């Protein structure tokens, strides 16, 4: 059986040239990125640092990731929307996004908050 050579003769020269060209482009790209990263002012020491957020949102400035909803624990409310199982209820005139314990609760039903875990409020139909 004859052996088939894929890269032989002229094809081998073309393959070598393409391989060296790709390696050269990669090395040149690395140098370009290093150059762009090192130029700029001292505060922003390069173009790539503009892509990174260096400021932090602090709680003392009023930034919070989750509002405390534990005040609703044990309270009763009225369903503003159908809970399928998620929806909205009103508790003391304040809208609250909730998840029903069962599968479906009709709009206008009265529910009780039975668990609060972070921003997840679990209710049960009364």
FIMAR-218578 format. One record per residue: residue number from 0; residue in one letter; x, y, z of N, C-alpha, C in turn. Coordinates in steps of 0.02 Angstrom, whole numbers, plus 32768, in hexadecimal, padded with zeros to 4 digits. Layout:
BEGIN
<rec NUM,'A',<X,Y,Z>,<X,Y,Z>,<X,Y,Z>> ...
REM end
This chain:
BEGIN
<rec 0,'X',<802A,7FC5,8000>,<8000,8000,8000>,<802C,803E,8000>> <rec 1,'X',<801C,806D,7FD6>,<8045,80AA,7FCF>,<8037,80D9,8009>> <rec 2,'X',<806C,80F8,8020>,<8066,8127,8058>,<8057,816D,803C>> <rec 3,'X',<8024,818E,805A>,<8010,81D0,8043>,<8031,8204,8070>> <rec 4,'X',<8054,8233,8052>,<8074,8268,8077>,<804E,82A9,806B>> <rec 5,'X',<8035,82C5,80A0>,<800C,8301,8099>,<8038,833E,808D>> <rec 6,'X',<806C,8345,80B4>,<8097,837F,80AF>,<80D9,836B,8090>> <rec 7,'X',<80DC,836A,804F>,<811A,8358,802D>,<8127,838A,7FF5>> <rec 8,'X',<8163,8396,7FE7>,<8176,83C1,7FAF>,<8162,8409,7FBA>> <rec 9,'X',<813D,8425,7F8A>,<8128,846B,7F8C>,<80F8,8477,7FC5>> <rec 10,'X',<80CD,8446,7FD5>,<809E,844E,800C>,<80C2,8457,804F>> <rec 11,'X',<80FA,8436,8057>,<8121,843C,8094>,<813D,8483,809C>> <rec 12,'X',<8153,84A1,8066>,<816E,84E5,8069>,<8137,8517,807A>> <rec 13,'X',<80FC,850F,805D>,<80C4,853B,806C>,<80AF,8533,80B4>> <rec 14,'X',<80AB,84F6,80CC>,<8098,84E9,8112>,<80CA,8509,8142>> <rec 15,'X',<810A,8503,8134>,<813D,8521,815E>,<8136,856D,815E>> <rec 16,'X',<812B,858B,8124>,<8124,85D4,8120>,<80E8,85EC,8147>> <rec 17,'X',<80B0,85CA,8141>,<8073,85DD,8165>,<807E,85D6,81B0>> <rec 18,'X',<809F,85A1,81C6>,<80AC,8597,820D>,<80D7,85CE,8229>> <rec 19,'X',<810D,85E0,8206>,<8139,8616,821D>,<8115,8659,821D>> <rec 20,'X',<80EA,8664,81EC>,<80C4,86A3,81E9>,<8095,86A9,8224>> <rec 21,'X',<8073,8673,8236>,<8045,8675,826F>,<806B,8680,82B1>> <rec 22,'X',<80A4,8661,82B8>,<80CC,866C,82F5>,<80E3,86B4,82F7>> <rec 23,'X',<80F8,86D0,82BF>,<810E,8716,82BC>,<80D6,8746,82CD>> <rec 24,'X',<809A,8739,82B4>,<8060,8764,82C3>,<804F,8761,830D>> <rec 25,'X',<8053,8726,832C>,<8045,871F,8373>,<8078,8745,839D>> <rec 26,'X',<80B8,8740,838C>,<80EC,8765,83B0>,<80E3,87B0,83A8>> <rec 27,'X',<80D4,87C6,836C>,<80C8,880D,835F>,<808B,8825,8387>> <rec 28,'X',<8057,87FD,838B>,<801B,880F,83B2>,<802B,8817,83FC>> <rec 29,'X',<8056,87EB,8416>,<806A,87F1,845D>,<808E,8832,8469>> <rec 30,'X',<80BB,8845,843C>,<80E0,8884,8444>,<80B2,88C0,843F>> <rec 31,'X',<8080,88BE,8413>,<8051,88F5,840D>,<8028,88FD,844C>> <rec 32,'X',<8010,88C6,8468>,<7FE9,88C9,84A6>,<8014,88E3,84DF>> <rec 33,'X',<8052,88CD,84E4>,<807F,88E6,8519>,<808C,8931,8511>> <rec 34,'X',<8095,8948,84D3>,<80A0,898F,84C7>,<8062,89B8,84DB>> <rec 35,'X',<8027,89A3,84C7>,<7FEA,89C8,84D7>,<7FDC,89C7,8521>> <rec 36,'X',<7FEF,8992,8544>,<7FE3,898E,858B>,<8012,89BC,85B3>> <rec 37,'X',<804D,89CA,8599>,<807E,89F2,85BE>,<807B,8A3C,85AF>> <rec 38,'X',<8054,8A52,8580>,<8051,8A99,8572>,<8015,8AB7,8596>> <rec 39,'X',<8016,8AF7,85A2>,<7FDF,8B18,85C4>,<7FF7,8B3C,8602>> <rec 40,'X',<7FC9,8B5A,8627>,<7FDB,8B7F,8663>,<7FEB,8B50,869C>> <rec 41,'X',<8002,8B6C,86D3>,<8013,8B41,870D>,<7FD4,8B26,872E>> <rec 42,'X',<7F9C,8B4D,872D>,<7F5F,8B35,874C>,<7F44,8AF9,8726>> <rec 43,'X',<7F3E,8B00,86E6>,<7F2A,8AC8,86BC>,<7F68,8AB5,8694>> <rec 44,'X',<7F8B,8A82,86AB>,<7FCB,8A72,868E>,<7FC5,8A4C,864C>> <rec 45,'X',<7F91,8A55,8628>,<7F8D,8A35,85E7>,<7F46,8A2D,85CF>> <rec 46,'X',<7F41,8A1B,8590>,<7F01,8A14,8570>,<7ED9,89DA,858F>> <rec 47,'X',<7EF9,89A4,85A3>,<7ED5,896B,85BC>,<7EB8,8978,8601>> <rec 48,'X',<7ED5,89A6,8627>,<7EB9,89B6,8669>,<7E77,89DB,8665>> <rec 49,'X',<7E67,89F8,862C>,<7E27,8A19,8624>,<7DEE,89E7,8620>> <rec 50,'X',<7DFF,89A9,8616>,<7DCC,8974,8612>,<7DBA,8959,8656>> <rec 51,'X',<7DE1,896A,868A>,<7DD7,894F,86CC>,<7DBB,8985,86FA>> <rec 52,'X',<7D85,8975,871D>,<7D68,89A4,874D>,<7D91,89A3,878C>> <rec 53,'X',<7DAB,89DD,879F>,<7DD5,89DF,87DB>,<7DB3,8A03,8816>> <rec 54,'X',<7D75,8A16,880E>,<7D50,8A35,8844>,<7D21,8A00,8863>> <rec 55,'X',<7D16,8A08,88A4>,<7CEB,89D8,88C7>,<7CAD,89FD,88E1>> <rec 56,'X',<7C75,89DA,88E1>,<7C38,89F4,88FE>,<7C34,89DE,8946>> <rec 57,'X',<7C31,8A0E,8973>,<7C34,89FE,89BA>,<7BEF,8A05,89D9>> <rec 58,'X',<7BE1,89DC,8A0C>,<7BA0,89DE,8A2E>,<7B95,8A21,8A50>> <rec 59,'X',<7BCA,8A3F,8A6A>,<7BC2,8A7F,8A8C>,<7BAE,8AB7,8A5C>> <rec 60,'X',<7BBA,8AAD,8A1B>,<7BA5,8ADE,89E9>,<7B5E,8AD0,89D0>> <rec 61,'X',<7B3E,8A9D,89EC>,<7AF9,8A8E,89DA>,<7AF1,8A56,89A8>> <rec 62,'X',<7B27,8A34,8996>,<7B23,89FD,8967>,<7B19,89BC,898D>> <rec 63,'X',<7AE4,8998,897D>,<7AD9,8956,899B>,<7AC6,8926,8964>> <rec 64,'X',<7ADB,88E8,896C>,<7ACB,88B6,8938>,<7A85,8898,8943>> <rec 65,'X',<7A70,8894,8982>,<7A2E,8877,8992>,<7A0D,88A2,89C6>> <rec 66,'X',<79CE,88B5,89B9>,<79A9,88D9,89EC>,<7990,88A8,8A20>> <rec 67,'X',<7991,88BD,8A5F>,<797C,8892,8A96>,<7930,888C,8A96>> <rec 68,'X',<7917,8851,8A89>,<78CF,8845,8A87>,<78B7,881C,8AC2>> <rec 69,'X',<78E1,8816,8AF5>,<78CE,87ED,8B2F>,<7894,880D,8B56>> <rec 70,'X',<7888,884D,8B4B>,<7850,886E,8B6E>,<780C,8852,8B58>> <rec 71,'X',<780A,8831,8B1E>,<77CC,8814,8B05>,<77BD,87CF,8B22>> <rec 72,'X',<77EC,87B1,8B45>,<77E3,876D,8B60>,<77A6,876B,8B8F>> <rec 73,'X',<7777,873F,8B81>,<773B,8738,8BA9>,<7702,8765,8B94>> <rec 74,'X',<770F,8794,8B67>,<76DB,87C3,8B52>,<76AC,87A2,8B1F>> <rec 75,'X',<7670,87BD,8B19>,<7640,87A6,8AE6>,<7639,87DB,8AB1>> <rec 76,'X',<7629,87C5,8A75>,<7621,87F2,8A3E>,<75EF,87D8,8A0C>> <rec 77,'X',<75E1,8802,89DA>,<75B1,87F1,89A6>,<75D6,87EB,8964>> <rec 78,'X',<75C5,87B7,893D>,<75E6,87AC,88FC>,<75CF,87E1,88CA>> <rec 79,'X',<75FE,8805,88AF>,<75F0,8836,887B>,<75ED,8812,8837>> <rec 80,'X',<7617,87E0,882F>,<7619,87B7,87F2>,<760E,876E,8806>> <rec 81,'X',<7600,8744,87D4>,<7600,86FC,87E1>,<7646,86E7,87F3>> <rec 82,'X',<764C,86BA,8823>,<768E,869F,8834>,<7694,865B,8812>> <rec 83,'X',<76C3,8657,87E1>,<76C9,861A,87B8>,<770F,85FE,87B9>> <rec 84,'X',<7731,85EF,87E7>,<7729,85FE,882E>,<7743,8642,8841>> <rec 85,'X',<7763,8667,8814>,<777D,86A9,8827>,<774B,86DF,8812>> <rec 86,'X',<774C,8716,8836>,<7721,874E,8827>,<772A,8786,8859>> <rec 87,'X',<76F8,87B2,885D>,<76FD,87EC,8889>,<76C2,87EE,88B9>> <rec 88,'X',<76D1,8800,88F7>,<769D,880B,8929>,<76A7,8851,8946>> <rec 89,'X',<7675,886A,896A>,<767D,88A8,898F>,<7679,8898,89DA>> <rec 90,'X',<76A9,88B2,89FF>,<76AA,88AB,8A47>,<76B0,88F1,8A63>> <rec 91,'X',<767C,8906,8A89>,<7679,8949,8AA6>,<7683,897F,8A70>> <rec 92,'X',<7664,8974,8A36>,<7666,89A4,8A00>,<76A7,89A3,89D8>> <rec 93,'X',<76D4,8976,89E7>,<7715,8973,89C4>,<7717,8935,8998>> <rec 94,'X',<7727,893C,8957>,<772B,8901,892B>,<7769,88D8,893B>> <rec 95,'X',<7761,8896,893B>,<7799,8868,894A>,<7797,8830,8917>> <rec 96,'X',<77D0,8821,88F9>,<77D6,87E7,88CC>,<77DF,87A9,88F7>> <rec 97,'X',<77B5,8776,88EA>,<77B5,873B,8914>,<77B3,86FB,88EA>> <rec 98,'X',<77BD,86C3,890D>,<77B6,8681,88EF>,<7785,865B,891B>> <rec 99,'X',<7754,863B,88FB>,<7722,8615,8921>,<773D,85D0,8933>> <rec 100,'X',<7727,85B7,896D>,<773C,8575,8983>,<771E,853F,8957>> <rec 101,'X',<76E0,8548,8943>,<76BF,8517,8917>,<76CE,8528,88CE>> <rec 102,'X',<76A2,8511,88A3>,<76B0,851C,885C>,<768C,8558,883F>> <rec 103,'X',<7650,856A,8859>,<762A,85A0,883B>,<75FD,85C0,8870>> <rec 104,'X',<75FD,8602,8872>,<75D1,8628,889F>,<75B0,865E,8875>> <rec 105,'X',<756D,8663,8878>,<7548,8694,8850>,<7551,86DA,886A>> <rec 106,'X',<754B,8709,883C>,<754D,8750,884C>,<7515,8761,887D>> <rec 107,'X',<7523,878A,88AF>,<74F2,879C,88E1>,<74F1,876F,891E>> <rec 108,'X',<7516,8738,891C>,<7519,870B,8956>,<7544,8729,898D>> <rec 109,'X',<7537,8713,89CA>,<755D,872A,8A03>,<7594,86F7,8A12>> <rec 110,'X',<75D1,870F,8A1B>,<760A,86E3,8A27>,<7630,86FC,8A64>> <rec 111,'X',<7658,86CE,8A80>,<7681,86DE,8ABB>,<76CA,86D1,8AA9>> <rec 112,'X',<76F7,86FE,8ABD>,<773E,86F6,8AB1>,<7758,86C4,8AE5>> <rec 113,'X',<7775,868C,8ACC>,<778C,8658,8AFA>,<77D8,8653,8AFD>> <rec 114,'X',<77FA,8670,8ACC>,<7844,866C,8ACC>,<7861,86A5,8AA4>> <rec 115,'X',<7898,86C1,8ABC>,<78BC,86F5,8A97>,<7905,86DF,8A96>> <rec 116,'X',<7920,86D7,8A59>,<7966,86C3,8A51>,<7987,86F2,8A1F>> <rec 117,'X',<79A8,8727,8A38>,<79C6,8759,8A0D>,<798F,8781,89EB>> <rec 118,'X',<798C,877D,89A8>,<7958,87A0,8984>,<791D,8772,8973>> <rec 119,'X',<7922,8733,8985>,<78ED,8702,8976>,<78BB,8701,89B0>> <rec 120,'X',<787C,8710,89A0>,<7847,8710,89D2>,<7816,86D8,89C0>> <rec 121,'X',<780D,86A9,89EF>,<77E1,866F,89E4>,<77A0,867A,8A08>> <rec 122,'X',<7767,866F,89E5>,<7725,8679,8A02>,<76FC,8639,89FE>> <rec 123,'X',<76C9,8635,8A29>,<769A,85FE,8A2A>,<7654,861A,8A28>> <rec 124,'X',<7628,85FD,89FF>,<75E3,8615,89FB>,<75BE,8603,8A3C>> <rec 125,'X',<7597,8633,8A55>,<7570,8629,8A92>,<752A,8612,8A7F>> 
REM end
